[in-house]
Amino acid sequence: MVSIKHQVIPTWTIGKGIMKRSCLRVLVKKHNGEPGIECNTAPLKNLCRYVVYFLTFLTMCITLWTLVLGSTEMVTVTFSSNQDNVKALYKCTYENPDGSVDLVFNIPKGGKDLLRLNEIHLNQSKANSNNQTTAANNSTQQVVLADEKNVIRSSYPLSLDSPYLINTLHICPVGKQVDYIIIVHSATPFFDRRRVIRETFGGKRLFSNLVYRIIFLLGRTLDPLTTKKIQEEAIYYKDIVQGPFRDSYHNLTHKGVLGFRWISEHCPQAKLILKIDDDVFINPFKMVREILPKFQNVSRHIACHLRRSGTSLIVRGKGKWKVHEDEFKGYKYYPFDHCQGYVVFITSDLIRPMLNAARLNPFFWIDDVYLFGILPATVGGATFTDLRPNLTLKFDTGKSCFEQQGVRCKYLAVSQWKSGESGKLWYSLLSNLTDTEKRELHMFGKS
């Protein structure tokens, strides 16, 4: 008996001068019992089949990758706050009503780290929506209260996208024009100031022929009692809007951007916006008689206590208004017009562009310079009017004028009013109004 061993023997043949591997030869036992060699091509065919499978799979992967990402473009995004670069994929574009365009990018890798490194506020609106409580809801108004949360310090105004802590919805009537809206920057503990404004020039039924609204902008407070009282105030008066930033002097820029955002989202139909501080008393009769008519047919207009370009000193070193050496480096004066922000009139067509400009300009803590200087300068084409002759920061001067001349007093606004004195200012104005003037102004329903 002959023992047969299976053995693979690669053989080569010569064809037309080229060496070819023809097959794999295998040692086998023949039918007659004699050993022999046969050519077996199965292993070679299997190898070829696997190669074809691999190439087909690779082609499909490349095709799929092309289909998915073929419409996107990888770009490099640079963050000016610390010059970090990140690769991003262009996704889509949204056109805004004012003609501006929002670009959406996807960061495939390292996005969370980038947000952390740049101290960008993480929008937790989804988690927040589960904790929101509807405090009051009727056919016209709704007040939404949200849980307070820790807020990451932002290189840009964090009120651009972060959720409201309190948002009063439907203050402005849907589909109906609003002649003017007053935006009051108020501090959390000043309940009495807000009450006085509501009872005087901010009263809802002062002029029967005009549609006007008022809201109070607040930051957050760590005092639980004050927080509860603010929530109750919002439910009762339905005129409170609160942002997630700490209510402090150095966060007034966040508060101002919050106001621009709220108007853009909830009251875009307002023709004129009046921004004031809660220590300002407004002569509403002079405003209705003189200011509103001047703003009827103007666009991109701002009226305020104006600081012209090159006249307002940038304070360095120490002091209340100090500016870091890295900000406005090389400048001694602010290189653009801006307002002292205690009284500012703005036409509505500037609100959305200025809000968009806040996405381009890093946070600057002096709100008057940022809100009414940097942002309008970025937008471009804004016209400034100086109201300084009609404003006074001296309470006693304004009080004397109101007492002697009533509504004919030249002052549109008096700042730094003393506690308990605003009622006297209001009485001085009302007591000097004739019945004819009341009818002309459509006051208290008279016409």
JOLIN-V379080 format. One line per field, one symbol per residue. ss: DSSP state (@ for helix, = for strand, . for the rest). psi: psi as a letter, one per 40 degrees, with the letter a starting at -180 (. if undefined). Layout:
# JOLIN-V379080
ss = ???
psi = ???
This chain:
# JOLIN-V379080
ss = .......========..============.....======.@@@@@@@@@@@@@@@@@@@@@@@@@@@@....======....============.....======....@@@@@@@.......@@@@@...=====....====............@@@.....====........=.======.....@@@@@@@@@.......=....=========...@@@@@@@@@@@@@@..=======..@@@@@@@@@@@@@@@@@@...=.======..===.@@@@@@@@@@@......=======.....=...................=....==========@@@@@@@@@@.........@@@@@@@@@@@@@...====.@@@==..@@@@@@@@@@@@@@....===......@@@@@@@@@@...@@@@@@..=....
psi = hhhhhhhhhhiiihhfehhihdihhhhihideeiiahihhedddddddddddddddddddddddddddedeihhihhhhddefhiihihhdihhhideeihhhhihhdhedddddddefhhhhfdddddeeihhdhhaedihhhhiiiihhhhieiheedeiiidhhhifdhhhehihdihhhhhiidegddddddddebeeidfdheeihiihihhiaiiehddddddddddddddffhhhieihhideeddddddddddddddefeehdhhhhiiefhhhgdddddddddddedfiifihhahhhiheehhhhibiidfihidehfheidihfiiiihedhhhhideeddddddddeehihhdhdddddecddddddiehhhhheddeihehddddddddddebeeiehdihifiiheedddddddddeehiddddddefhfei.
